[in-house]
Amino acid sequence: MSDWAKKIKDEAKGLIAEAEQELTVLEGGDTVDLTADDTEPDSDPPQDRA
């Protein structure tokens, strides 16, 4: 794959991740930052809110 096509594909993935995060916020759910580095494994499973 050429360099420009890879750059466009990577940019599109970033834009999709940002849009999904914004939609999650607008829907009132918990935010998950899809662009963040996962440096810590999840030690506590997410808990449902009542």
Residue pairs with C-beta under 8 A, 6 or more apart in sequence:
1 9
14 35
17 34
17 35
18 35
20 34
21 31
21 32
21 33
21 34
21 35
24 30
24 31
24 32
25 31
30 46
